[in-house]
Amino acid sequence: MTNGHVTWLISPIGYQSITKRCPCCEIKKLFFPAGTFRVNAQKKILDVWNIYKCEKCDYTWNIDVLSRIKTGKIDPELHQRFIHNNLDEVRRYAYDYPLLKRNQAELGPSPEYEIKGPSPYTYRDSSLLDITIEFEYRIAVRLINILTRKLCLNRRQVMHLIEEHALLDVTANDLNRKLKMPRTFRLDLARLYALDLPLTTRPEQAVTL
């Protein structure tokens, strides 16, 4: 028996929304990136905005991405991605929380997310599994929500793993903490299998998509 190591990547689905009063709807609504940038070049000065659209109507609101930047100071490839509305860039700036804060944007609900990475139950030949949680973007996710989904157990069962020293480097107080940064812990697979806990859902295959 050998030790194994897996990485679970927390990847948000869609975009981080923004809450703003819509002048057309006359109430607060959620705004989402429209999938386009507005690029304005005047002589050697460049401005770039990420365009947001009301969830109900076509009213738009621009988030400053770059303001009064000399064209010679921007990466030419990035400039082209702005011009061609590269969706990877749209997504990246949608999760740039310092940028949203500078724009005084009020965040909407946290987005749904998926957990990409192998199920621990595929590691039958390992005695101890090192698990690292990483984030594509710095969305806040409670540790207990990650563990229940990937281990296919409920909260009480996860607590039992801690008490029986099957789940190591994690305390009961850690479970409700919201993670934004990478975190590594260990899972004693021999103890896990010995406990023979009934699973709440069917174990995932190699990767959650």
KAHU-V988586 format. One line per field, one symbol per residue. psi: psi as a letter, one per 30 degrees, with the letter a starting at -180 (. if undefined). A space follows every 10 residues. Layout:
psi = ???
This chain:
psi = klklklkkkj jlkblklkkk kkfefglklk klkfgllkkj kjcgkkkkkk kkkkfeagkl kkkkekkhkk ffgkkeeeee eeeghkfeee eeffgieeee efghkkkalk lllljklkkf ffifgkekkk kkklkelikk kkeeeeeeef fhlleeeeee eeeghejlgk leffefkkkf lkkklkjjee eeeefhkkkf lkklaekk.
